[in-house]
Amino acid sequence: MSDTNPRQPSDPAPAEPEGGDAACWLDRVCAACGAIQDTAPFDRCQRCGADAEDR
């Protein structure tokens, strides 16, 4: 059986792809219930109805 992988054991592992969500979603979190809102800034929580001013 021949090895078709040209990578040697001493080669560094391939880098993980970058991406994903924004680093901070704090401006979308309701302080009253912890729900993540669809938009930022928001006026009223979609789940519990708390005012964003109460944050």
C-alpha positions in Angstrom: 0.0 0.0 0.0 1.5 3.4 -1.0 1.0 6.7 0.8 -0.6 9.2 -1.6 -0.4 12.0 1.0 2.6 14.2 0.2 2.5 15.9 3.6 5.3 14.8 6.0 4.6 14.3 9.7 6.8 17.3 10.5 4.8 19.7 8.4 2.6 22.1 10.3 -1.1 21.4 10.3 -3.2 23.5 7.8 -4.6 26.7 9.3 -8.2 26.8 10.3 -10.4 29.0 8.1 -11.4 32.3 9.6 -14.9 33.5 9.8 -18.0 33.3 11.9 -20.0 35.8 13.9 -19.1 39.3 15.0 -16.9 39.5 18.1 -19.4 41.4 20.1 -23.2 41.2 20.0 -23.6 43.1 23.3 -25.6 45.8 21.6 -28.2 43.2 20.6 -28.6 41.5 24.0 -31.7 42.3 26.2 -30.5 43.0 29.7 -33.9 41.8 31.1 -34.1 38.4 29.5 -30.9 37.8 27.6 -32.5 37.5 24.2 -30.5 38.3 21.1 -32.3 40.9 19.0 -32.5 40.9 15.2 -31.3 44.5 14.9 -29.0 46.8 16.8 -29.7 49.2 18.3 -33.2 48.1 19.3 -36.0 50.0 21.1 -37.9 47.1 22.7 -37.1 43.4 23.2 -38.9 41.1 20.9 -39.2 38.4 23.6 -40.1 40.1 26.8 -41.0 43.7 25.7 -38.5 45.4 27.9 -37.3 48.9 26.8 -33.8 49.1 25.5 -33.3 52.1 27.8 -33.6 49.8 30.8 -30.3 48.2 29.8 
